[in-house]
Each structure stands twice: as structure tokens, then as C-alpha cells.
Amino acid sequence: MNTLKNNSMIAGFAFVLPALLIYLFYFLLPIPLSGVYSLFKWDGISPMTDFRGLGNYIKLFHDSVFWTSFINNIKLVVLSLIIQLPIGLLLGLLVSSKLKGLMVYKLFYFIPMTISAVAIGITWKFIYDPNFGLLNTFLSSIGLENLALGWLGEPELAIGAVIATISWQYAPFYMVLFSAGLSGVPQELIEAAYIDGASKFQSFLHITLPLLRGTIRTASILSITGSLKYFALIFVMTEGGPNHASELMATYMYKQAFTSFKMGYGSAIAVVMFIISFAVTIIALKLGKQSEGLNEA
């Protein structure tokens, strides 16, 4: 019996081992390695011999482009929370309602999540094109020529235009998240509230929303951490331009490490990104637990 149990454990471990190795080498190991690389002035090719200690970090905190990218990441975090989560909640309420053709609605709203970031970025670059883009053409056709602008070419507009595209892509993800959360809300409580004379808005505000607190916390953490390390779509659409107006920490890290071949400096940016994301996640989890404790009290 023990031999059979041991064989089952070995077989189970053998099945898990490939995924474990991939996770180790591609997700866990790069974190300490980035910390080591950040202590050197290294081009990524030649041997690491020029030890700089904290020199890359000192340079980083005096780098105006890095601070611009950090501020843009904060804008992305705030606007993602303000835009994506409420839209995701509204869509979740819509697809959770008893409407005809519900599966069609779910499929329609989830389409942006099934498209690659590169394809979305290229598509929206054409939409934002100042000369023949769909957005400016539409504005001109309804007599709003003054609002037809160079959305990705003007520093004041580029980051906002890209954030709008990111929100369009990721709102369906939060729709699914909130839809799952809404499925766990007891309908008996809602019906009891209606019997007591509560309106739909009052029942949502005082019953549904408090019961979604855990889902909202999870969605907020995912939105914050995802926004702090976001890269793909913004690099395709603007590459951080014009003049670093839409630069994010991840795009700046990529340029320093793989375009300018400053692997040590790029690794320092990566380490700072990791520390910020980790700290924000821990703080959000602690705040969530404290709020749960206050509600229980």
C-alpha cells in the first residue's frame, strides 16, 4: 500500500515538475538575478566586471525620464481604478440580469480580451490617426472638426488616448470577475429588501455592493499591480512618445536594457518596479483585512 502511495506521489510530482521548472526559471529566478545585474554596469553581453554597487539606483533617482514614467504609471493606476472597475461592474450587472440573448452580450463584451495587445495597438493607432483615422473622421462628419486632433502625436493627449484603449481592452475582464461575484449574492436577501420597500438602487447599495467587497478588493489589486507593470499595448502604440509623454516604467526599462544595452540600469528599474508592486499589494491586502475586521466588529 505504501509503495503504491509513493508511486502515486512520484507520478504526481513528475507531472508537476515541467510547469514548476518553467515557473522557477522564467518567473522566480529572474527576480534575484535582476537584483544582481542592477549592481553592475553591464551591456548584457560582455562579462560583468564593472561593479557599481548602488550607483545605478542613485542615477535612477536623479533620472527625470524615470520620474515621468513613474507619474504616468500612477495616472494609469488611478484612471484604471476609476474607469475599468465601474465599467466592469456595470457590465457585470448587465450580463447577470435576466435579459434575452445573454450569451450574445457576454460574447460581444468579452471580445477585446480575446485579441492580442499587438493587434489592438495597431488597430487603435489607425483609429487615432490624425489624417484618415476613424475617430477624427467621425468627429468631422458630425461637425466637430475642432475636436479632431493628433491623439497620439501630442504630448498632452497621448497618455490619455492610450489609457482609454487599455480600459477598453480590460473592462471585460472585470466584467467576468464581477459577474462571478454577483452570482454568489443570495437572491433571498434581495427579495426580502424588495418586500420591505427598498428600491433596486437601495438594495444594490446596501446589500449587493457590501457583499462584493472581496471581489472589489481583488479587482483593485489586479488593476493596480497590472497598471504598474503594463507594457505591451503602450509600446506598440507610442513606444513611450512623443518625448516620453506616454513613457511607463516598463517601456523605459525595456529601452534601457534591450535598446541602449544598459542591462544593469534596466535591471535597477525592474527591481524598483518589483518593490513598488510588491509593497502596494501588501498594503492593499492589509487594508482589506482591516476593513473586514472593522465590518465584523
Residue pairs with C-beta under 8 A, 6 or more apart in sequence:
31 274
34 267
34 270
34 271
34 274
35 267
35 271
37 48
37 263
37 264
37 267
38 56
38 57
38 264
38 265
38 267
38 268
38 270
38 271
39 51
39 52
39 53
39 54
39 56
39 264
40 48
40 49
40 50
40 51
40 52
40 264
41 50
41 52
41 55
41 56
41 262
41 264
41 265
42 48
42 50
42 263
42 264
43 261
43 262
43 263
44 257
44 258
44 261
44 263
45 261
48 264
52 264
56 264
56 265
56 267
56 268
57 268
57 272
59 265
59 268
60 66
60 265
60 268
60 269
60 272
65 244
65 247
65 252
66 249
66 252
66 269
68 244
68 245
68 247
69 240
69 244
69 247
69 248
69 249
69 251
69 252
70 249
72 159
72 246
72 247
72 248
73 227
73 228
73 230
73 248
73 249
75 159
75 163
76 159
76 163
76 166
76 227
76 230
76 248
77 223
77 224
77 227
77 228
79 163
79 167
80 163
80 166
80 167
80 170
80 223
80 224
80 226
80 227
81 220
81 223
81 224
83 163
83 167
83 171
84 167
84 170
84 171
84 174
84 223
85 174
85 216
85 219
85 220
85 223
87 167
87 171
87 174
87 175
88 171
88 172
88 173
88 174
88 175
88 177
88 178
88 219
89 174
89 178
89 212
91 109
91 171
91 172
91 174
91 175
91 178
91 179
92 174
92 175
92 176
92 177
92 178
92 179
92 181
92 182
93 178
93 182
93 204
94 105
95 102
95 105
95 106
95 109
95 175
95 179
96 179
96 182
96 183
99 105
106 179
109 172
109 175
110 172
110 175
110 176
111 172
112 120
112 168
112 169
112 170
112 171
112 172
113 169
113 170
113 172
113 173
115 169
117 169
117 232
117 233
117 236
118 232
118 236
120 165
120 169
120 233
121 165
121 232
121 233
121 234
121 235
121 236
121 237
122 236
124 165
124 237
125 152
125 236
125 237
126 133
126 134
127 133
127 134
127 135
128 135
128 151
128 152
128 161
128 237
129 136
130 136
130 148
130 149
130 150
130 151
130 153
133 151
135 148
135 151
136 148
136 149
139 145
139 147
139 148
140 148
149 157
150 157
151 157
151 158
151 161
152 158
152 161
152 162
152 237
152 238
152 242
153 242
154 242
155 242
155 243
155 245
156 245
158 238
158 241
158 242
158 245
158 246
159 245
159 246
161 237
162 233
162 234
162 237
162 238
162 246
165 233
165 237
166 230
166 233
166 234
169 233
170 223
170 226
174 219
174 223
177 215
177 218
177 219
177 222
178 212
178 215
178 219
180 215
181 211
181 212
181 214
181 215
182 208
182 212
184 211
185 207
185 208
185 211
185 212
189 207
190 203
190 207
190 208
193 202
193 203
193 206
193 207
194 203
198 206
210 295
213 291
213 292
213 295
214 288
217 284
217 288
220 284
221 281
221 284
221 285
224 280
224 281
224 284
225 277
225 280
225 281
228 249
228 273
228 276
228 277
228 280
229 249
229 250
229 273
229 277
230 248
230 250
231 248
231 250
231 251
231 254
234 240
234 246
234 248
234 251
235 250
235 251
235 254
237 246
238 245
238 246
239 251
240 246
240 247
240 248
240 251
240 252
240 255
241 247
244 252
249 269
249 272
249 273
250 273
252 269
253 266
253 269
253 270
253 273
254 266
255 266
256 262
256 265
256 266
256 269
257 263
257 265
257 266
257 267
257 269
257 270
258 266
